[in-house]
Amino acid sequence: MKIAIAHFRVGETDGVSLEMEKWKKVLEELGHEVIFLAGSKGDSSAYLIDELHYQHPLNNKIVRNAYDELSDYTCEEELNQEILAFALRIEEKLLDFIEQEKIEVIMPNNIWSLGWHLAAGIAFARVARQKKVSFVAHHHDFYWERERYARPTCPFVTQCLEEYFPPAEPNVTHVVINEIARRELWQRKGIAATVVPNVFDFSKPSWAQDEYNADFRQRLGIDENDILILQATRVTERKAIELGIDVVAEMQQVHYLERLQSAPLYDGRQFGTGNKLVYVLAGLHEAEAGYIQALRNKADKLGVDLRFVNQHIDFARRQTEEEKIYSLWDAYVAADLITYPSIMEGWGNQLLEGVFAKKPLVIYEYPVFVTDIKSKPFSFISLGDQHTVNRDGLVEVAPVRIQQAAARAIELLLDGKRREKMVNTNFEIAKLHFSYESLQGLLAHIMDAHFSVDNRA
């Protein structure tokens, strides 16, 4: 079949774009012809409809007036008409695209999930109702999960969200990425969905030290015998990076440092009296400035060597006139320990990345971890699933959780056999449940079930 995977943008490093690339590869392995449809194509090849662009000026104006303040229109009806006219433009181009490319299935990603592009949601629903093609709607996030969409400025916007996000149509199959979303969609909309988790390619070659990344630590001013603890995610409030600072601070207690200095590390390196623990934050800064400063203040107070190194890291390796830029995968190679203390995730891509990199992970058991991942027999260093927020707006867990996590981390830095058993077991579990092969089985089942129903109709 010829399939179009649609989103506002493709070929970028956002989570939706990355998952679309995975689906494309797997669907092609199943024998389908797949193309992207988007408003911008980034580094990918795609059929473009300009009106779908994530930052289309008219859509930005509509978003402002739909959710912030109705200030650019004289009345609600004027906003309504603008949205509907915009939707008609998209609908016409979408129908042309289907005709020109002979599309049989469209897979919208978040177009019917978030309230970001009301006109697009309406346009795709109108096309679905014409039954010219079938749809498999892939929902990564829903509007009710975001504060931005909680208080529409007028009833028409509320109506749009209720009717089109997502629409209940007989030729639309719905897919969500976690069990919590599946339950919410059923309870709120009466729409059934299949859970398809995020996956990773566990069959590709392991990330390893090579000629390019061999100087990673040196360029960041980190000694080869220092212990590098990596936070690979974006720097934003829900990642609760302050918990990672707490763990590193606890690991620096004198009795732990003495243990680290008394024997070789897991890989034979010697952590000496002149060495230290370095907490490296590799991701983009997407938090409010106050949160960044709060992290710096906390690290200073607790004596943690905190490094923000995103200026040295990108999605892929590249060489500028000034310096060498490393990939995120190079950071994983250099790490001795990974922290993943997020309190909220739609699924958890960096969790799988850490498992693929075969590194021990310190995690907080966020809700989707509890519902969708914890039942698998992974072995992680857990900070539990209960937290509070202090008056500075920072996340805290019970001190005993920090102490236990630090003790376990120290053990895994010193005991190479135990560490190897843990990371290899985690790798095999993830490969079984969250690999491209598992995605292939799920997508094959969805396509078979959906189109057997279509054919009977």
SERO-234922 format. One record per residue (C-alpha): residue number from 1; x, y, z. Coordinates in nm, 4 decimals, always signed. Example, Ala and Ser with C-alpha at 12.3 -4.5 7.8 and 13.67 -1.06 7.14 Angstrom:
REM SERO-234922
R, 1, +1.2300, -0.4500, +0.7800
R, 2, +1.3670, -0.1060, +0.7140
REM end
This chain:
REM SERO-234922
R, 1, +0.0000, +0.0000, +0.0000
R, 2, +0.1083, +0.3604, -0.0432
R, 3, +0.1177, +0.5329, +0.2953
R, 4, +0.1700, +0.8978, +0.3906
R, 5, +0.3004, +0.9697, +0.7402
R, 6, +0.1950, +1.3260, +0.8219
R, 7, +0.3068, +1.5863, +1.0760
R, 8, +0.3752, +1.9584, +1.0951
R, 9, +0.7480, +1.8925, +1.0475
R, 10, +0.9826, +1.6031, +0.9674
R, 11, +1.3571, +1.5523, +0.9498
R, 12, +1.4265, +1.7219, +1.2830
R, 13, +1.5362, +1.5998, +1.6252
R, 14, +1.2018, +1.6324, +1.8049
R, 15, +1.0578, +1.3072, +1.9373
R, 16, +0.7702, +1.2905, +1.6884
R, 17, +0.9999, +1.3297, +1.3870
R, 18, +1.2295, +1.0581, +1.5199
R, 19, +0.9433, +0.8136, +1.5749
R, 20, +0.8096, +0.8851, +1.2253
R, 21, +1.1446, +0.7842, +1.0782
R, 22, +1.1255, +0.4552, +1.2693
R, 23, +0.7717, +0.3854, +1.1481
R, 24, +0.8723, +0.4625, +0.7897
R, 25, +1.1593, +0.2160, +0.8013
R, 26, +0.9490, -0.0610, +0.9560
R, 27, +0.6516, -0.0088, +0.7229
R, 28, +0.8843, -0.0248, +0.4236
R, 29, +1.0256, -0.3517, +0.5574
R, 30, +0.6658, -0.4781, +0.5619
R, 31, +0.6463, -0.4031, +0.1895
R, 32, +0.4613, -0.0700, +0.1890
R, 33, +0.5609, +0.2434, -0.0013
R, 34, +0.5918, +0.5325, +0.2457
R, 35, +0.6326, +0.9080, +0.2006
R, 36, +0.6262, +1.1972, +0.4449
R, 37, +0.3721, +1.4794, +0.4324
R, 38, +0.4579, +1.7898, +0.6331
R, 39, +0.4890, +2.1656, +0.6500
R, 40, +0.8711, +2.1513, +0.6571
R, 41, +1.1072, +1.8689, +0.5679
R, 42, +1.4295, +1.9362, +0.7601
R, 43, +1.6840, +1.6721, +0.6600
R, 44, +1.4223, +1.4382, +0.5114
R, 45, +1.2440, +1.4117, +0.1801
R, 46, +0.8760, +1.5074, +0.2049
R, 47, +0.5729, +1.6363, +0.0166
R, 48, +0.5118, +1.9849, +0.1540
R, 49, +0.1891, +2.1659, +0.2308
R, 50, +0.3065, +2.5052, +0.3500
R, 51, -0.0024, +2.5628, +0.5642
R, 52, +0.1006, +2.2699, +0.7867
R, 53, +0.4265, +2.4381, +0.8900
R, 54, +0.4764, +2.4252, +1.2663
R, 55, +0.5382, +2.8013, +1.2787
R, 56, +0.3048, +2.9138, +1.0008
R, 57, +0.2327, +3.2854, +1.0727
R, 58, -0.1429, +3.2492, +1.0398
R, 59, -0.1522, +2.9476, +1.2677
R, 60, +0.0608, +3.1276, +1.5257
R, 61, -0.1924, +3.4090, +1.5176
R, 62, -0.4809, +3.1640, +1.5597
R, 63, -0.3076, +2.9865, +1.8501
R, 64, -0.2533, +3.3193, +2.0271
R, 65, -0.6148, +3.4185, +1.9901
R, 66, -0.7586, +3.0743, +2.0610
R, 67, -0.5713, +3.0135, +2.3865
R, 68, -0.4121, +3.3342, +2.5143
R, 69, -0.6253, +3.6375, +2.4307
R, 70, -0.8790, +3.7160, +2.1585
R, 71, -0.7065, +4.0368, +2.0537
R, 72, -0.6492, +4.0254, +1.6763
R, 73, -1.0133, +3.9750, +1.5804
R, 74, -1.3117, +4.2008, +1.6409
R, 75, -1.5252, +3.9096, +1.7627
R, 76, -1.5333, +3.5329, +1.8085
R, 77, -1.7109, +3.4809, +1.4772
R, 78, -1.4239, +3.6451, +1.2887
R, 79, -1.1792, +3.4006, +1.4474
R, 80, -1.4119, +3.1106, +1.3646
R, 81, -1.4284, +3.2098, +0.9981
R, 82, -1.0493, +3.2486, +0.9767
R, 83, -0.9993, +2.8984, +1.1171
R, 84, -1.2558, +2.7445, +0.8806
R, 85, -1.1148, +2.9241, +0.5756
R, 86, -0.7645, +2.8108, +0.6691
R, 87, -0.8948, +2.4546, +0.7106
R, 88, -1.0496, +2.4667, +0.3632
R, 89, -0.7144, +2.5651, +0.2090
R, 90, -0.5476, +2.2671, +0.3778
R, 91, -0.8326, +2.0307, +0.2857
R, 92, -0.8057, +2.1195, -0.0834
R, 93, -0.4279, +2.0693, -0.0855
R, 94, -0.4617, +1.7436, +0.1069
R, 95, -0.7115, +1.6088, -0.1473
R, 96, -0.4778, +1.7116, -0.4309
R, 97, -0.1927, +1.5316, -0.2566
R, 98, -0.3976, +1.2124, -0.2181
R, 99, -0.4922, +1.2235, -0.5854
R, 100, -0.1448, +1.3043, -0.7195
R, 101, +0.0402, +1.0529, -0.5054
R, 102, -0.2332, +0.7852, -0.5096
R, 103, -0.2297, +0.7623, -0.1324
R, 104, -0.4209, +0.4758, +0.0294
R, 105, -0.3444, +0.5358, +0.3975
R, 106, -0.2591, +0.8524, +0.5915
R, 107, -0.0964, +0.8358, +0.9340
R, 108, -0.1353, +1.1758, +1.1062
R, 109, +0.1061, +1.2285, +1.3946
R, 110, -0.0301, +1.4636, +1.6651
R, 111, -0.2393, +1.6491, +1.4067
R, 112, -0.5511, +1.5220, +1.5850
R, 113, -0.3891, +1.5103, +1.9291
R, 114, -0.2763, +1.8562, +2.0356
R, 115, -0.4727, +2.1754, +1.9859
R, 116, -0.1787, +2.3398, +1.8121
R, 117, -0.3265, +2.3522, +1.4632
R, 118, -0.7052, +2.3685, +1.4749
R, 119, -0.7409, +2.4203, +1.1009
R, 120, -0.5281, +2.1154, +1.0188
R, 121, -0.7291, +1.8999, +1.2565
R, 122, -1.0524, +2.0083, +1.0915
R, 123, -0.9146, +1.9614, +0.7395
R, 124, -0.7873, +1.6084, +0.8021
R, 125, -1.1184, +1.5131, +0.9660
R, 126, -1.3161, +1.6430, +0.6680
R, 127, -1.1037, +1.4341, +0.4360
R, 128, -1.1485, +1.1295, +0.6596
R, 129, -1.5269, +1.1735, +0.6389
R, 130, -1.5083, +1.1595, +0.2598
R, 131, -1.3656, +0.8068, +0.2977
R, 132, -1.1259, +0.8476, +0.0065
R, 133, -0.8464, +0.6953, +0.2174
R, 134, -0.8020, +0.5209, +0.5508
R, 135, -0.6295, +0.6754, +0.8501
R, 136, -0.4111, +0.5440, +1.1305
R, 137, -0.3845, +0.8308, +1.3798
R, 138, -0.0651, +0.8246, +1.5883
R, 139, -0.1144, +1.0249, +1.9089
R, 140, +0.2015, +1.1186, +2.1014
R, 141, +0.0453, +1.3829, +2.3310
R, 142, -0.3087, +1.5065, +2.3880
R, 143, -0.4309, +1.8625, +2.4390
R, 144, -0.5692, +1.7811, +2.7843
R, 145, -0.2133, +1.6993, +2.8959
R, 146, -0.0918, +2.0526, +2.8222
R, 147, -0.1655, +2.3638, +3.0248
R, 148, -0.1479, +2.5716, +2.7056
R, 149, -0.4792, +2.4364, +2.5778
R, 150, -0.6669, +2.4299, +2.9082
R, 151, -0.8561, +2.7601, +2.8768
R, 152, -0.9792, +2.8359, +2.5222
R, 153, -1.0854, +3.1960, +2.4666
R, 154, -1.4191, +3.1085, +2.3053
R, 155, -1.6737, +2.8244, +2.2743
R, 156, -1.5875, +2.7506, +1.9100
R, 157, -1.2338, +2.6498, +2.0039
R, 158, -1.3674, +2.4237, +2.2785
R, 159, -1.6060, +2.2681, +2.0273
R, 160, -1.3206, +2.2045, +1.7837
R, 161, -1.1164, +2.0304, +2.0507
R, 162, -1.4095, +1.8123, +2.1469
R, 163, -1.5053, +1.7162, +1.7915
R, 164, -1.1758, +1.6867, +1.6054
R, 165, -0.9046, +1.6083, +1.8603
R, 166, -0.9299, +1.3292, +1.7786
R, 167, -1.2348, +1.2568, +1.5594
R, 168, -1.4305, +0.9323, +1.5956
R, 169, -1.4658, +0.8045, +1.2398
R, 170, -1.5094, +0.4435, +1.1188
R, 171, -1.2102, +0.4636, +0.8818
R, 172, -0.9727, +0.5995, +1.1510
R, 173, -0.7691, +0.3622, +1.3694
R, 174, -0.6111, +0.5232, +1.6763
R, 175, -0.2678, +0.4495, +1.8212
R, 176, -0.1258, +0.5909, +2.1461
R, 177, +0.2184, +0.5504, +2.3001
R, 178, +0.1248, +0.4477, +2.6531
R, 179, -0.1444, +0.2857, +2.8645
R, 180, -0.2357, +0.6066, +3.0471
R, 181, -0.3185, +0.7768, +2.7162
R, 182, -0.5224, +0.4746, +2.6047
R, 183, -0.7367, +0.4890, +2.9190
R, 184, -0.7796, +0.8666, +2.9007
R, 185, -0.8835, +0.8573, +2.5358
R, 186, -1.1492, +0.5982, +2.6123
R, 187, -1.2792, +0.7781, +2.9213
R, 188, -1.2881, +1.1232, +2.7604
R, 189, -1.3938, +1.0413, +2.4055
R, 190, -1.5159, +0.6820, +2.4002
R, 191, -1.2476, +0.6059, +2.1417
R, 192, -1.0565, +0.2776, +2.1570
R, 193, -0.6851, +0.2793, +2.0800
R, 194, -0.3924, +0.0418, +2.0503
R, 195, -0.0747, +0.1063, +2.2516
R, 196, +0.2411, +0.1124, +2.0405
R, 197, +0.5396, +0.2095, +2.2579
R, 198, +0.8399, +0.4038, +2.1407
R, 199, +1.1153, +0.1762, +2.0162
R, 200, +1.4861, +0.1749, +1.9399
R, 201, +1.7007, -0.0058, +1.6840
R, 202, +1.8737, -0.2641, +1.9039
R, 203, +2.0178, -0.4462, +1.6025
R, 204, +2.2532, -0.1674, +1.4953
R, 205, +2.6207, -0.1593, +1.5955
R, 206, +2.6899, -0.0494, +1.9519
R, 207, +2.8180, +0.3002, +2.0145
R, 208, +3.1877, +0.2766, +2.0910
R, 209, +3.4980, +0.4866, +2.1367
R, 210, +3.6649, +0.5672, +1.8079
R, 211, +3.9095, +0.8145, +1.6596
R, 212, +3.6490, +1.0930, +1.6525
R, 213, +3.5198, +1.0749, +2.0095
R, 214, +3.8383, +0.9553, +2.1822
R, 215, +3.9090, +1.3128, +2.2967
R, 216, +3.5542, +1.3829, +2.4212
R, 217, +3.6519, +1.4065, +2.7878
R, 218, +3.9687, +1.6017, +2.7150
R, 219, +3.7812, +1.8705, +2.5203
R, 220, +3.5320, +1.9079, +2.8054
R, 221, +3.8134, +1.9332, +3.0607
R, 222, +3.7285, +1.5996, +3.2220
R, 223, +4.0091, +1.3646, +3.3232
R, 224, +4.0031, +1.0082, +3.1902
R, 225, +3.9879, +0.8776, +3.5480
R, 226, +3.7101, +1.1126, +3.6568
R, 227, +3.3625, +0.9632, +3.6848
R, 228, +3.1335, +1.1137, +3.4212
R, 229, +2.7645, +1.1051, +3.5093
R, 230, +2.5422, +1.1975, +3.2145
R, 231, +2.1979, +1.3575, +3.1919
R, 232, +2.1227, +1.3156, +2.8207
R, 233, +1.7785, +1.4782, +2.8069
R, 234, +1.6789, +1.8332, +2.7318
R, 235, +1.7156, +2.0634, +3.0309
R, 236, +1.3597, +2.1374, +3.1344
R, 237, +1.1640, +2.1384, +3.4585
R, 238, +0.9858, +1.8036, +3.4229
R, 239, +1.3202, +1.6257, +3.3833
R, 240, +1.3791, +1.6935, +3.7572
R, 241, +1.7549, +1.7160, +3.7088
R, 242, +1.7826, +1.8410, +4.0668
R, 243, +1.7363, +1.4781, +4.1779
R, 244, +2.0456, +1.3863, +3.9786
R, 245, +2.2371, +1.6581, +4.1611
R, 246, +2.1213, +1.5086, +4.4922
R, 247, +2.2476, +1.1641, +4.3930
R, 248, +2.5861, +1.2927, +4.2749
R, 249, +2.6245, +1.4953, +4.5946
R, 250, +2.5557, +1.1844, +4.8022
R, 251, +2.8074, +0.9845, +4.5980
R, 252, +3.0694, +1.2413, +4.6963
R, 253, +3.0468, +1.1589, +5.0660
R, 254, +3.3944, +1.0912, +5.2054
R, 255, +3.3332, +0.7205, +5.2720
R, 256, +3.2251, +0.6672, +4.9105
R, 257, +3.5227, +0.8564, +4.7694
R, 258, +3.7517, +0.6434, +4.9835
R, 259, +3.5910, +0.3291, +4.8415
R, 260, +3.6338, +0.4559, +4.4865
R, 261, +4.0009, +0.5296, +4.5542
R, 262, +4.0683, +0.1930, +4.7166
R, 263, +4.0156, -0.0277, +4.4118
R, 264, +4.0057, -0.0091, +4.0321
R, 265, +3.6817, +0.1009, +3.8710
R, 266, +3.4654, -0.1426, +3.6731
R, 267, +3.6801, -0.0934, +3.3606
R, 268, +4.0204, -0.0937, +3.5289
R, 269, +4.0669, +0.2839, +3.5574
R, 270, +4.1970, +0.4166, +3.8872
R, 271, +3.9984, +0.6929, +4.0565
R, 272, +4.2643, +0.8821, +4.2488
R, 273, +4.2646, +1.1516, +4.5160
R, 274, +4.2869, +1.4156, +4.2436
R, 275, +3.9882, +1.2834, +4.0535
R, 276, +3.6231, +1.3870, +4.0857
R, 277, +3.2670, +1.3158, +3.9858
R, 278, +3.1415, +1.5378, +3.7029
R, 279, +2.7702, +1.5767, +3.6254
R, 280, +2.7309, +1.6512, +3.2546
R, 281, +2.4082, +1.7950, +3.1090
R, 282, +2.4131, +1.7355, +2.7342
R, 283, +2.0699, +1.8517, +2.6186
R, 284, +1.9198, +2.1736, +2.4886
R, 285, +1.8069, +2.4330, +2.7424
R, 286, +1.4282, +2.4523, +2.7184
R, 287, +1.3538, +2.5553, +3.0778
R, 288, +1.2834, +2.8957, +3.2232
R, 289, +1.5984, +3.0847, +3.3181
R, 290, +1.4999, +3.0581, +3.6833
R, 291, +1.5156, +2.6794, +3.6720
R, 292, +1.8615, +2.6788, +3.5132
R, 293, +1.9860, +2.9139, +3.7825
R, 294, +1.8248, +2.7029, +4.0538
R, 295, +2.0172, +2.4001, +3.9272
R, 296, +2.3406, +2.5976, +3.9301
R, 297, +2.2712, +2.7232, +4.2813
R, 298, +2.1917, +2.3770, +4.4117
R, 299, +2.5040, +2.2260, +4.2552
R, 300, +2.7197, +2.5027, +4.4022
R, 301, +2.5660, +2.4563, +4.7463
R, 302, +2.6216, +2.0792, +4.7420
R, 303, +2.9658, +2.0950, +4.5811
R, 304, +2.8668, +1.9161, +4.2602
R, 305, +3.0724, +1.9838, +3.9462
R, 306, +2.7839, +2.0571, +3.7080
R, 307, +2.8632, +2.1073, +3.3380
R, 308, +2.6224, +2.2363, +3.0714
R, 309, +2.7838, +2.1091, +2.7496
R, 310, +2.5158, +2.1322, +2.4809
R, 311, +2.7269, +2.3792, +2.2822
R, 312, +2.9622, +2.0861, +2.2111
R, 313, +2.6874, +1.8378, +2.1169
R, 314, +2.4398, +1.8032, +1.8322
R, 315, +2.2222, +1.5307, +1.6810
R, 316, +2.5116, +1.4273, +1.4544
R, 317, +2.8860, +1.4832, +1.4480
R, 318, +3.0131, +1.7835, +1.2566
R, 319, +3.3215, +2.0006, +1.2397
R, 320, +3.2900, +2.3791, +1.2519
R, 321, +3.5651, +2.6288, +1.1823
R, 322, +3.6072, +2.6792, +1.5562
R, 323, +3.5673, +2.3324, +1.7041
R, 324, +3.4605, +1.9711, +1.6775
R, 325, +3.0951, +1.8991, +1.7560
R, 326, +3.0071, +1.5577, +1.8971
R, 327, +2.6877, +1.3578, +1.8677
R, 328, +2.4774, +1.2740, +2.1703
R, 329, +2.5851, +0.9130, +2.1193
R, 330, +2.9465, +1.0169, +2.1833
R, 331, +2.8386, +1.1489, +2.5235
R, 332, +2.6824, +0.8127, +2.6064
R, 333, +3.0080, +0.6360, +2.5157
R, 334, +3.2057, +0.8556, +2.7564
R, 335, +2.9595, +0.8173, +3.0461
R, 336, +3.0053, +0.5916, +3.3474
R, 337, +2.6502, +0.6365, +3.4747
R, 338, +2.3249, +0.7812, +3.3337
R, 339, +2.0619, +0.9744, +3.5277
R, 340, +1.6996, +0.9819, +3.4120
R, 341, +1.5027, +1.1352, +3.7009
R, 342, +1.2105, +1.2697, +3.4954
R, 343, +0.8824, +1.2967, +3.6826
R, 344, +0.6756, +1.3070, +3.3606
R, 345, +0.7352, +1.1423, +3.0228
R, 346, +0.5105, +1.0438, +2.7339
R, 347, +0.7201, +0.7305, +2.7081
R, 348, +1.0938, +0.7631, +2.7598
R, 349, +1.3300, +0.7588, +2.4606
R, 350, +1.6402, +0.8404, +2.6641
R, 351, +1.5657, +0.5414, +2.8857
R, 352, +1.6027, +0.3131, +2.5839
R, 353, +1.9113, +0.5026, +2.4693
R, 354, +2.0773, +0.4447, +2.8058
R, 355, +1.9894, +0.0762, +2.7907
R, 356, +2.1262, +0.0498, +2.4357
R, 357, +2.4469, +0.2216, +2.5503
R, 358, +2.4774, -0.0468, +2.8204
R, 359, +2.5113, +0.1966, +3.1078
R, 360, +2.3514, +0.1741, +3.4544
R, 361, +2.0603, +0.4174, +3.4905
R, 362, +1.9371, +0.6099, +3.7926
R, 363, +1.5668, +0.6691, +3.7334
R, 364, +1.2577, +0.8161, +3.8935
R, 365, +0.9575, +0.5918, +3.8357
R, 366, +0.7386, +0.8359, +3.6424
R, 367, +0.3745, +0.7373, +3.5783
R, 368, +0.4225, +0.5861, +3.2304
R, 369, +0.7219, +0.3901, +3.3559
R, 370, +0.4967, +0.2384, +3.6221
R, 371, +0.2137, +0.1494, +3.3806
R, 372, +0.4072, +0.0466, +3.0700
R, 373, +0.7665, -0.0452, +3.1557
R, 374, +0.8005, -0.1553, +3.5178
R, 375, +0.6377, -0.4943, +3.4538
R, 376, +0.9382, -0.5885, +3.2388
R, 377, +1.2225, -0.7288, +3.4541
R, 378, +1.4641, -0.4390, +3.4042
R, 379, +1.7222, -0.3574, +3.6695
R, 380, +1.7538, +0.0161, +3.7330
R, 381, +1.8696, +0.2264, +4.0268
R, 382, +1.5348, +0.3600, +4.1453
R, 383, +1.4471, +0.6846, +4.3226
R, 384, +1.0934, +0.5556, +4.3802
R, 385, +0.7665, +0.6954, +4.2491
R, 386, +0.6807, +0.9539, +4.5148
R, 387, +0.8013, +1.3139, +4.5175
R, 388, +0.7236, +1.6580, +4.6530
R, 389, +0.8044, +2.0069, +4.5253
R, 390, +0.9778, +2.2467, +4.7615
R, 391, +0.9220, +2.6215, +4.7908
R, 392, +1.1947, +2.6838, +4.5316
R, 393, +0.9963, +2.4780, +4.2816
R, 394, +1.2464, +2.1903, +4.2833
R, 395, +1.1551, +1.8237, +4.3071
R, 396, +1.2524, +1.6239, +4.6144
R, 397, +1.2302, +1.2568, +4.7105
R, 398, +1.2812, +1.0960, +5.0505
R, 399, +1.6477, +1.1226, +5.1603
R, 400, +1.6661, +0.7451, +5.2051
R, 401, +1.5946, +0.7071, +4.8313
R, 402, +1.8905, +0.9294, +4.7470
R, 403, +2.1125, +0.7390, +4.9878
R, 404, +2.0124, +0.3998, +4.8484
R, 405, +2.0606, +0.5166, +4.4893
R, 406, +2.4071, +0.6535, +4.5645
R, 407, +2.5121, +0.3323, +4.7392
R, 408, +2.3967, +0.1223, +4.4439
R, 409, +2.5689, +0.3506, +4.1949
R, 410, +2.8987, +0.3221, +4.3824
R, 411, +2.8688, -0.0581, +4.3787
R, 412, +2.8200, -0.0586, +4.0022
R, 413, +3.1161, +0.1716, +3.9476
R, 414, +3.3384, -0.0761, +4.1316
R, 415, +3.1938, -0.4191, +4.0505
R, 416, +3.2509, -0.4865, +3.6815
R, 417, +3.0888, -0.8310, +3.6782
R, 418, +2.7682, -0.7155, +3.8455
R, 419, +2.7552, -0.4109, +3.6213
R, 420, +2.8042, -0.6155, +3.3040
R, 421, +2.5309, -0.8608, +3.4039
R, 422, +2.2877, -0.5742, +3.4733
R, 423, +2.3425, -0.3789, +3.1528
R, 424, +2.3447, -0.6878, +2.9289
R, 425, +2.0229, -0.8180, +3.0828
R, 426, +1.8570, -0.4784, +3.0387
R, 427, +1.9680, -0.4714, +2.6757
R, 428, +1.8135, -0.8121, +2.6004
R, 429, +1.4847, -0.7216, +2.7717
R, 430, +1.4578, -0.3968, +2.5752
R, 431, +1.5494, -0.5728, +2.2520
R, 432, +1.2664, -0.8209, +2.3104
R, 433, +0.9956, -0.5680, +2.3944
R, 434, +1.0977, -0.2299, +2.2444
R, 435, +1.2899, -0.3032, +1.9245
R, 436, +1.2124, -0.2397, +1.5587
R, 437, +1.1156, -0.6069, +1.5371
R, 438, +0.8505, -0.5616, +1.8064
R, 439, +0.7231, -0.2503, +1.6274
R, 440, +0.7020, -0.4460, +1.3047
R, 441, +0.4774, -0.7040, +1.4688
R, 442, +0.2485, -0.4370, +1.6155
R, 443, +0.2179, -0.2430, +1.2899
R, 444, +0.1551, -0.5580, +1.0887
R, 445, -0.1269, -0.6484, +1.3276
R, 446, -0.2778, -0.2977, +1.3107
R, 447, -0.2680, -0.2882, +0.9326
R, 448, -0.4139, -0.6382, +0.8989
R, 449, -0.6942, -0.5725, +1.1487
R, 450, -0.7791, -0.2291, +1.0112
R, 451, -0.7917, -0.3267, +0.6462
R, 452, -0.9691, -0.6568, +0.6998
R, 453, -1.2455, -0.4503, +0.8636
R, 454, -1.2377, -0.2023, +0.5737
R, 455, -1.2661, -0.4845, +0.3222
R, 456, -1.5623, -0.6409, +0.5016
R, 457, -1.7336, -0.3018, +0.4980
REM end
